Amino acid sequence: MPDTPATSAPETVEKPGEISLPCVLTFNASDPSGAGGLSADITAMSSASTHVLPIVTGAYIRDTSDIHDHCAFDEEAVADQARCALEDMPVQAFKVGFVGSPENLSVIAEITTDYSEVPVITYMPDLSWWDEMAIDTYLDACAELLLPQTTVLVGNHSTLCRWLLPEWEGDRPPTAREVARAAAVHGVPYTLVTGFNAADQYLESHLATPETVLATARYERFEATFTGAGDTLSAALCALIAGGSDLQAACAEALTYLDQCLDAGFQPGMGHAVPDRLFWAHDDEGEEEEAPTEGTPDSTLDANDFPLDTTRH
């Protein structure tokens, strides 16, 4: 029998430290264009130093110009993905994007109810590409099942008004407080309403409750038409809350991050522009920074609003 060679003692592998990245679980659809959906969630949340648990709820059939269709996953597949991940890893926040069916909304509502101490950020995108009856059924289910579990509802002003205030007959558009009041009827304490037309070159976003507007941010309007901005904003907000930021600070940083993503945006195809959510990772050594033009800031906040924090990355 040959001699057994001498073996050295096994190397000691260091265990991960106590400090780890916060985990965020997101329910959203796969987007083959890379503009929104889970693509936006993963890149934006990773940019905010969180570990992303992406739950696939279905898939868009789309390009950078239009959404042509959507295929929803079976609700059991959605529930199994989430339950398996949640049994293994604690999460600090949930995000819910477009999940494709009332059945999926139902299982997501059950899951978020089981983790009632974890904040839920719900983003409602524009669904005008979808069948009208499917839209109504989906929105009704979202209002009944998911909004009672939602901590912050995020959406464009026109989208939220059509959904929550369909019978509005005023001469002026609803204010952020009026939108927040309509959301609060379904149990939502905070609403982040984007896309208010302020002046010719500005758009405003308002963080509101039924009682007050907590903060207002104003940003210069971009000439390009973007796809994926709402998913990017809501994903960044969710990740920052998971990282321990208070709501106003998280909103300020998420809006600043989105503004930078859009400023660095690009057009990968023949359709709309896409936010560059990894703008901070580019090697821009040697590039000279342009001095800001006096009197035309890229982004501003109104007086007495939350301080404009720069993005961590």
C-alpha positions as CSV (number, residue, x, y, z in Angstrom):
1,M,0.0,0.0,0.0
2,P,1.6,3.3,-1.0
3,D,2.5,5.8,1.7
4,T,-0.2,8.3,2.3
5,P,1.3,11.8,1.6
6,A,1.4,14.2,4.5
7,T,-1.5,16.7,4.4
8,S,-1.5,20.2,5.8
9,A,-4.1,21.4,8.2
10,P,-7.2,22.8,6.3
11,E,-7.3,26.5,5.8
12,T,-9.6,28.4,8.1
13,V,-12.3,30.2,6.1
14,E,-13.4,33.4,7.6
15,K,-17.1,33.8,8.2
16,P,-18.9,36.8,6.8
17,G,-19.0,39.7,9.3
18,E,-22.0,40.6,11.3
19,I,-22.6,43.7,9.1
20,S,-24.3,42.8,5.8
21,L,-26.2,44.5,3.1
22,P,-29.9,45.1,3.8
23,C,-32.2,42.8,1.7
24,V,-35.0,44.1,-0.4
25,L,-37.6,41.8,-2.0
26,T,-39.2,43.1,-5.2
27,F,-42.2,41.7,-7.1
28,N,-42.1,42.8,-10.7
29,A,-42.2,41.7,-14.3
30,S,-39.1,40.9,-16.5
31,D,-38.5,43.6,-19.1
32,P,-36.6,42.4,-22.2
33,S,-35.8,46.0,-23.2
34,G,-34.0,46.6,-19.9
35,A,-35.8,49.9,-19.4
36,G,-38.0,49.0,-16.4
37,G,-39.4,46.1,-14.4
38,L,-36.9,43.9,-12.6
39,S,-34.0,45.3,-14.6
40,A,-34.6,48.7,-13.1
41,D,-35.2,47.3,-9.6
42,I,-32.0,45.3,-9.6
43,T,-29.7,48.0,-10.9
44,A,-31.3,50.9,-8.9
45,M,-31.4,48.9,-5.6
46,S,-27.9,47.6,-6.0
47,S,-26.8,51.2,-6.5
48,A,-28.1,52.0,-3.1
49,S,-26.1,49.2,-1.5
50,T,-28.9,46.6,-1.0
51,H,-29.1,43.0,-1.8
52,V,-32.0,42.4,-4.2
53,L,-34.3,39.4,-4.0
54,P,-36.1,39.6,-7.4
55,I,-39.4,37.8,-7.7
56,V,-40.5,37.3,-11.3
57,T,-44.2,37.8,-11.6
58,G,-44.4,37.6,-15.4
59,A,-42.8,39.1,-18.5
60,Y,-43.4,42.0,-20.8
61,I,-43.4,41.6,-24.5
62,R,-42.0,45.0,-25.4
63,D,-39.3,47.1,-26.9
64,T,-38.1,50.6,-26.0
65,S,-41.1,52.2,-27.8
66,D,-44.1,50.2,-26.7
67,I,-45.5,47.4,-24.5
68,H,-47.1,44.9,-26.9
69,D,-48.3,42.4,-24.3
70,H,-47.6,40.8,-21.0
71,C,-47.5,37.2,-19.8
72,A,-48.3,36.7,-16.1
73,F,-46.8,33.9,-14.0
74,D,-49.1,31.6,-12.1
75,E,-49.7,32.9,-8.6
76,E,-48.3,29.7,-7.0
77,A,-45.0,30.2,-8.8
78,V,-44.9,33.8,-7.5
79,A,-45.7,32.7,-3.9
80,D,-43.2,29.8,-4.0
81,Q,-40.4,32.1,-5.1
82,A,-41.1,34.7,-2.4
83,R,-41.7,32.2,0.5
84,C,-38.6,30.3,-0.3
85,A,-36.4,33.5,-0.2
86,L,-38.1,34.9,2.9
87,E,-37.6,31.7,4.9
88,D,-33.9,32.0,4.2
89,M,-33.2,35.8,4.4
90,P,-34.7,38.6,6.5
91,V,-35.9,41.6,4.4
92,Q,-36.0,45.2,5.3
93,A,-38.5,46.4,2.6
94,F,-40.8,45.2,-0.2
95,K,-41.4,46.8,-3.5
96,V,-44.3,45.9,-5.7
97,G,-44.3,46.9,-9.4
98,F,-46.6,45.6,-12.1
99,V,-47.4,42.0,-11.3
100,G,-49.8,41.1,-14.1
101,S,-52.9,39.7,-12.5
102,P,-55.3,40.1,-9.5
103,E,-54.3,36.6,-8.4
104,N,-50.7,37.7,-8.1
105,L,-51.8,40.8,-6.2
106,S,-53.7,38.5,-3.8
107,V,-50.8,36.3,-2.9
108,I,-48.5,39.3,-2.6
109,A,-51.0,40.9,-0.2
110,E,-51.0,37.7,1.9
111,I,-47.2,37.7,2.0
112,T,-46.9,41.4,3.0
113,T,-49.6,40.9,5.6
114,D,-47.5,38.1,7.2
115,Y,-44.5,40.6,7.4
116,S,-46.6,43.5,8.5
117,E,-43.6,45.2,10.2
118,V,-41.8,45.5,6.8
119,P,-42.5,48.7,4.8
120,V,-44.1,48.2,1.3
121,I,-43.4,50.5,-1.6
122,T,-46.0,50.2,-4.3
123,Y,-45.5,51.6,-7.7
124,M,-48.3,52.0,-10.2
125,P,-47.2,52.4,-13.8
126,D,-49.2,53.7,-16.7
127,L,-51.3,50.8,-17.9
128,S,-52.9,52.4,-21.0
129,W,-51.3,49.8,-23.2
130,W,-53.5,47.1,-21.7
131,D,-57.0,46.0,-22.3
132,E,-59.5,48.3,-20.6
133,M,-61.4,45.6,-18.8
134,A,-58.1,44.1,-17.6
135,I,-57.0,47.5,-16.3
136,D,-60.1,48.0,-14.3
137,T,-60.0,44.5,-12.8
138,Y,-56.3,44.9,-11.9
139,L,-56.7,48.4,-10.3
140,D,-59.7,47.3,-8.3
141,A,-57.8,44.3,-6.9
142,C,-54.8,46.5,-6.1
143,A,-57.0,49.0,-4.3
144,E,-58.7,46.3,-2.3
145,L,-55.9,43.9,-1.6
146,L,-52.5,45.7,-1.8
147,L,-53.1,49.3,-0.9
148,P,-54.1,48.5,2.7
149,Q,-50.6,46.9,3.1
150,T,-48.8,49.8,1.3
151,T,-46.6,52.3,3.2
152,V,-45.7,54.6,0.3
153,L,-47.6,54.7,-3.0
154,V,-45.6,56.0,-5.9
155,G,-47.0,57.1,-9.3
156,N,-47.3,59.8,-11.9
157,H,-49.9,62.5,-11.2
158,S,-52.0,61.7,-14.2
159,T,-51.9,57.9,-13.6
160,L,-52.9,58.2,-9.9
161,C,-55.6,60.7,-10.7
162,R,-57.2,58.5,-13.4
163,W,-57.1,55.6,-10.9
164,L,-58.0,57.1,-7.6
165,L,-60.0,60.2,-8.6
166,P,-61.8,59.0,-11.8
167,E,-64.8,61.3,-11.3
168,W,-62.8,64.5,-10.6
169,E,-64.7,67.4,-12.1
170,G,-62.8,70.4,-10.9
171,D,-61.5,73.1,-13.1
172,R,-58.0,72.5,-11.8
173,P,-56.2,69.2,-11.5
174,P,-56.2,67.5,-8.1
175,T,-53.4,68.5,-5.7
176,A,-51.0,66.1,-4.1
177,R,-52.9,66.2,-0.9
178,E,-56.2,65.3,-2.7
179,V,-54.4,62.4,-4.4
180,A,-53.0,61.3,-1.0
181,R,-56.5,61.7,0.5
182,A,-57.9,59.4,-2.1
183,A,-55.1,56.8,-1.5
184,A,-55.6,57.1,2.3
185,V,-59.2,55.9,1.8
186,H,-57.6,52.5,1.0
187,G,-55.1,52.7,3.9
188,V,-52.1,54.3,2.3
189,P,-50.3,56.8,4.8
190,Y,-47.9,58.4,2.3
191,T,-48.1,59.1,-1.4
192,L,-45.2,60.3,-3.7
193,V,-46.8,62.0,-6.7
194,T,-44.5,62.8,-9.6
195,G,-44.9,64.6,-12.9
196,F,-46.7,67.8,-11.8
197,N,-46.3,70.5,-14.5
198,A,-44.8,73.5,-12.6
199,A,-43.5,75.8,-15.3
200,D,-42.5,75.3,-18.9
201,Q,-39.2,73.8,-18.1
202,Y,-39.9,72.2,-14.7
203,L,-41.6,69.2,-13.2
204,E,-42.5,68.8,-9.5
205,S,-42.8,65.8,-7.2
206,H,-44.7,65.9,-3.9
207,L,-44.5,63.7,-0.9
208,A,-47.9,64.1,0.7
209,T,-50.3,62.8,3.4
210,P,-54.0,63.7,3.5
211,E,-53.2,66.5,6.0
212,T,-50.1,68.1,4.4
213,V,-47.5,68.1,1.7
214,L,-44.3,67.0,3.5
215,A,-41.9,68.0,0.7
216,T,-41.7,69.3,-2.8
217,A,-38.9,68.8,-5.3
218,R,-38.6,70.6,-8.6
219,Y,-36.4,69.4,-11.5
220,E,-35.7,70.6,-15.0
221,R,-37.7,68.8,-17.7
222,F,-35.7,66.6,-20.0
223,E,-36.3,66.9,-23.7
224,A,-36.1,63.2,-24.3
225,T,-39.0,60.8,-23.5
226,F,-37.9,58.1,-21.0
227,T,-39.1,54.6,-20.2
228,G,-38.4,53.2,-16.8
229,A,-38.2,56.3,-14.7
230,G,-41.0,55.3,-12.3
231,D,-39.6,51.9,-11.6
232,T,-36.2,53.5,-11.1
233,L,-37.5,56.0,-8.6
234,S,-39.6,53.6,-6.6
235,A,-36.8,51.0,-6.5
236,A,-34.3,53.6,-5.2
237,L,-36.8,54.9,-2.6
238,C,-37.4,51.3,-1.4
239,A,-33.7,50.5,-1.1
240,L,-32.9,53.7,0.8
241,I,-35.7,53.1,3.3
242,A,-34.4,49.5,3.7
243,G,-31.0,51.0,4.4
244,G,-32.3,53.0,7.3
245,S,-33.0,56.4,5.8
246,D,-36.1,58.2,7.1
247,L,-38.8,58.8,4.5
248,Q,-38.1,62.5,3.7
249,A,-34.3,61.9,3.3
250,A,-35.0,58.8,1.3
251,C,-37.3,60.7,-1.1
252,A,-34.8,63.5,-1.5
253,E,-32.0,61.1,-2.3
254,A,-34.1,58.9,-4.6
255,L,-35.3,61.9,-6.6
256,T,-31.8,63.2,-6.9
257,Y,-30.6,59.7,-8.0
258,L,-33.3,59.6,-10.7
259,D,-32.4,63.1,-11.9
260,Q,-28.8,61.9,-12.4
261,C,-29.9,58.7,-14.1
262,L,-32.0,60.7,-16.6
263,D,-29.2,63.2,-17.1
264,A,-26.9,60.3,-18.0
265,G,-29.6,58.5,-20.0
266,F,-29.1,57.0,-23.4
267,Q,-31.1,55.6,-26.3
268,P,-30.2,51.9,-26.8
269,G,-32.7,51.3,-29.6
270,M,-35.1,53.1,-32.0
271,G,-37.5,54.0,-29.2
272,H,-37.4,56.0,-26.0
273,A,-34.4,56.8,-23.9
274,V,-33.5,54.7,-20.9
275,P,-32.2,55.9,-17.5
276,D,-28.5,55.0,-16.8
277,R,-28.9,53.7,-13.3
278,L,-25.2,52.8,-13.2
279,F,-23.9,56.3,-14.2
280,W,-21.8,56.4,-11.0
281,A,-19.8,53.4,-12.1
282,H,-18.4,54.9,-15.4
283,D,-14.8,55.8,-15.6
284,D,-14.9,59.5,-16.4
285,E,-11.3,60.3,-15.6
286,G,-10.0,63.1,-17.7
287,E,-13.4,64.4,-18.5
288,E,-13.8,68.1,-17.6
289,E,-16.9,68.9,-15.6
290,E,-19.0,71.6,-17.2
291,A,-19.5,74.6,-14.9
292,P,-23.2,75.0,-14.1
293,T,-24.9,77.9,-15.9
294,E,-25.7,80.6,-13.5
295,G,-29.4,80.9,-12.8
296,T,-30.4,77.6,-14.4
297,P,-29.8,74.8,-11.8
298,D,-30.4,71.2,-12.8
299,S,-32.5,70.6,-9.8
300,T,-33.9,72.6,-6.9
301,L,-36.0,72.3,-3.8
302,D,-38.5,74.8,-2.6
303,A,-37.9,76.6,0.6
304,N,-38.6,74.7,3.8
305,D,-38.5,71.4,2.0
306,F,-36.2,68.5,2.8
307,P,-32.5,69.1,2.2
308,L,-31.3,67.8,-1.2
309,D,-29.0,64.9,-0.4
310,T,-26.5,63.8,-3.0
311,T,-26.6,60.2,-4.0
312,R,-24.3,57.9,-2.0
313,H,-22.8,56.4,-5.1
